[in-house]
Amino acid sequence: GFMATHFGGDPTVSSGMNEENIKQQIDLAAAIGAELFIVDAGWWDTYGDWTASARRFPHGLASMADYAHQKRLLFGLYAEVEGARGDWTHCSWCKEHPDWFLPDFKNILDLTKPEVAAHVEAQLSRMVEDFKLDLYRHDYNTPFTGELGQREHDGIRENMYWRYYQAWYGIIEHIHAKYPNLILQ
């Protein structure tokens, strides 16, 4: 059977998420026969940059993946690469590209813009490679309701769900082709 365990929570309260605690949880996961360990929300300090907290993970997340792999566990990671929660105002690239966000939202990327979709795909690829991921767990809570999802496109008013998710599925297809053994959840 396939058993997974995860450790994490809201990054605003996850100060206990650090190398020492993750290693203890990986040890426990291996001891109970899990096959996969997932680090959940809270491994970052800044939404949008998707880099591990240098203070809590001085050796980076790749060292956590190496540790899990030594214990014969697959290593997974949770992230919200397209946004929806948290304060993105401190994100390094967000300040340069405020136009990449949906109108009225400073934490949800507009994947209907090709350059934004390309950026999200590049970030996800970087995470898979840098953090030695066997699994990527994606989370997103769409805000597209009523008028919020409406936009003019080529002179026609349309709901942007279609274009948005067409871009997202394109990203996932490219990631799957590039990393066929990656579990996408």
NUKE-671115 format. One record per residue: residue in one letter; x, y, z of N, C-alpha, C in turn. Coordinates in steps of 0.1 Angstrom, whole numbers, plus 2048, in hexadecimal, padded with zeros to 3 digits. Atoms other than C-alpha are relative to their C-alpha. Layout:
BEGIN
AXYZXYZXYZ;...
This chain:
BEGIN
G8087F480080080080080980D800;F7F97F38008098247FC7FC80980C;M8047F87F580A83881C80980C800;A7F97F380081485C81F7FE80780D;T8017F87F481A87383C80580E7FD;H7FC7F380381E89883D80280880D;F7FE7F87F582A8B38547FF80F7FB;G8017F38058208D78517F4808806;G80B7F77FC8078F385680280E7FB;D8007F280480191885280E806803;P7F37FB7FE82392984D80180B80B;T8007F57F68199458658017FA80E;V7FF8077F381892B8818097F4800;S7F880C80283191187480E802804;S7F27FE7FC85091E8868067F3805;G7FB80D7FB8538FA8948047F77F4;M7FC80880C8588EE87080E8047FD;N7F27FD80387D8EB86D8077F37FD;E7F880C8048998D28637FF7F580B;E80080A7F589A8C18857F27F9801;N80D8067FF8748BC8877FC7F87F4;I80380780C8718B18638077F2800;K7F980C7FF88C8978687FA7F680A;Q8078097F687A8898877F47FB7F9;Q80C80580685A8878738037F67F5;I7FC80980A86C8768568047F3806;D7FC80C7F887B85D86F7F37F8804;L80C8067FC85885687C7F87FA7F4;A80780580C8498538598077F37FB;A7F980C8048648398507FD7F5809;A80280B7F685F8268707F27FA7FF;I80E80680183982286A7FD7FA7F2;G80180680D83F8178467FA8087F5;A8047F780A8358368338097FF7F4;E7F880080C84183880F80380E7FB;L7FE7F280583E85E80B7FE80980C;F8017F57F684487C8217FE80D7F9;I8037F380683489D81880280B80A;V7FF7F47F883F8BF8267F58097FC;D80C7F880381F8D382880380F801;A7FE7F17FF81A8F982A80880480C;G7F87FB7F583290C83F80F7FF7FE;W7F280280285490483080780D7FB;W7FB7F48068589278217FE80B80A;D8027F37F885B94A8317F880A7F8;T8077F680984E95D8137F87F97F5;Y80980580A8309547FE8058057F2;G7FD7FC80D8389557D980E7FD7FC;D7F280380385E9507DB8027F1800;W7FF80E80085A92B7E380E7FB803;T7F38047FB87C9287F47FE7FC80E;A8018057F388191581480580B80A;S7FC7F77F588492A83480F7FD803;A7F28027FD8AA92F8378027FF80F;R7FE8017F18A693385D7FC7F2805;R80480D7FB8939138628067F47F8;F7FA80A8088A38FF84680D8057FA;P7F37FA8058C790B8448077F77F6;H7FB80880A8D08ED82F7F77FE7F4;G80A80180B8B28F18187F77F4800;L80980C8008968D980F8067F47F9;A7FA80C8068AC8C47F98077F780A;S7FB8087F68BD8B88187F57F8807;M80B8087FB89B8AD8257FC7F57F7;A80380A80A89489B80580B7F5800;D7F680A7FE8B688A8087FE7F780C;Y8028077F48AE88082B7F47F67FF;A80B80980288C8728218047F47F7;H7FC80B80989C85F8048097F6806;Q7F78097F88B685081B7F77F6808;K8098087F889984382F7F67F87F7;R80880780A88A83480F7F18067FF;L80D7F980186D84E80F8018097F4;L8027F680B8618627F17FF80D808;F8017F37FA8628877F87F78097F9;G8097F780784689F7F17FF80D807;L8007F27FC83F8C47F57F38067FC;Y80C7F88028208DA7F880480E7FC;A7FF7F280381E8FC7E87F48057F9;E80B7F98078069157D98068097F6;V7F87F980A81A9207BB7F880B7F8;E8087F68077FD9337AC7F980A809;G8057F67F67F29447CC7F37FC806;A80D8017FA7D29497DF80080380F;R8007FD7F27DD94D80280D808803;G7F47FA7FB7F796181680380E7FA;D7FB7F280480998281280B7FF7F7;W7F680180A81C9837F280880D7FE;T7F97F38018289A77F780F800802;H7F28017FD84A99C8028087F77F6;C7FA80880A8509857E58098087F7;S7F57F980787098E7D27FB8047F2;W8047FD80E86198D7AE7F38067FF;C80E7FA80183E9987B780080F7FF;K7FF7F18008499BC7BC8038057F2;E7FD7FD80E8569BC7987F57FE7F7;H80B8038098369AE78A7F3800806;P80E7FF7F98179BB79C7F57FD7F6;D80A80380B8059B777A7FE7F27FE;W80180F80280999177C7F57FB809;F80A8057F77EE98F7977F28047FA;L80E7FE8047C898D7927FC80E805;P8047F37FB7B79AF7957F97FE80E;D8058007F27AE9B67B98067F6809;F7F98097F87C599B7C680F8027FF;K7F17FF8007E999E7D08077F3803;N7FA80D7FD7EE9797D67FB7F57F7;I80580A80A7DE9677B88058037F3;L7FA7FE80D7F29647987F67FE7F5;D80980180C7E09697778067F77F6;L7FA80A8097E994A7647FB8027F1;T8047FE80E7D695774580A8087F9;K7F57F98077F596C73E80B7F67FE;P7F680A80380E95672D80D801808;E7F47FF7F982C96573E7FF7FC80F;V8038047F281C95E7608007F1801;A80080E80081593A75780E7FA7FE;A7F280580283993674B80880280D;H7F97FE7F384694476C7FC7F680A;V80580B7F783092C7808067F37FD;E7FA80D80483C90F76C80F7FF803;A7F17FF7FD86191A7708027FE80F;Q7FE8017F185C91D7967FD7F2804;L80380D7FC84C8FB79880C7F67FC;S7F58088058688EB78380C802809;R7F57FE7F68828FC79A7FE7F980D;M8038077F38718EE7B98027F17FE;V7FE80E8038708CB7AA80F7FC800;E7F28038018958CC7A280880480D;D7F87FC7F58A38E07BF7FC7F880D;F8058077F488E8CE7DA7FF7F17FE;K7FF80F8038928AB7CA7F27FA803;L80E8047FD86C8A67CA7FD7F37F9;D80780C80685B8857C47F18037FE;L80E7FD8008398957CA7FF80F801;Y8047F27FE82B8B87C67F2800803;R80E7FF7FC80B8BF7D97FC80F7FE;H8047F38047F98DD7CB7F3804807;D80C7FB7F97DF8F27DD7FD80D7FA;Y8057F38067CA90E7CF7F1801803;N80E7FD7FD7A991E7D97FC80B7F7;T8037F680A79B9307BB7F680B805;P80A7F57FC78A9527C07F68037F5;F8087FC80C77895279E7F27FD802;T80E8017FE7559587A77F980C7FB;G8077F580573B96E7978088097F7;E7F97F680874998E78980F7FF800;L7F18007FF76C9877958067F87F5;G7FB80880B77096C77A7FE8067F2;Q8037FA80D76598375E80B80A7FC;R7F67F780677D9957477FE8027F1;E8007FD80E77F9A572580C7F97FA;H7F580680779499070D7FC8017F1;D8027FD80E79799B6E97F28067FD;G80D7F98027789B16ED7F47F8804;I80B8087FC7639956FB8017FE80F;R8008037F275899271F7FF7F1802;E80080F7FD76096F72C8047FD80E;N7FB8057F376595B74B80E7FB7FE;M7F280480378A95674F8047F2806;Y7FD80E7FB78793375F8077F87F5;W7FB80980A78D92273E80E8037FC;R7F37FD8037AC93573580A7FD80B;Y7F88027F47B99337588047F1802;Y7FD80F7FE7B690D75B8067FA7F4;Q7F980580C7C190773880F803802;A7F17FD7FD7E29187428057F780B;W7FB8087F57E49057638027F17FB;Y7FE80E8057DE8E375180C7FF7F7;G7F48008087F88ED73880D7FF808;I7F48007F78118F37548027F2805;I7FF80E7FB8098D17638047F67F6;E7FC80980B80C8BF74280F8027FD;H7F17FE80382F8CF73C8087FA80C;I7F98057F483A8C67608007F17FF;H80180F80182E8A275B8097FB7F5;A7F780580B84089F73A80F801804;K7F27FE7FC8608AD7498047F780C;Y7FD8087F485E89976A7F57F4800;P80A80A80084A8797617FE7F880D;N8018087F48518697827FB80880C;L8057F77F58458877977F17FD802;I80E8017FC8258817A97FA80E801;L8067F37FF80E89E7A47F27FE807;Q80C8027F87F38A27BE7F980D801;
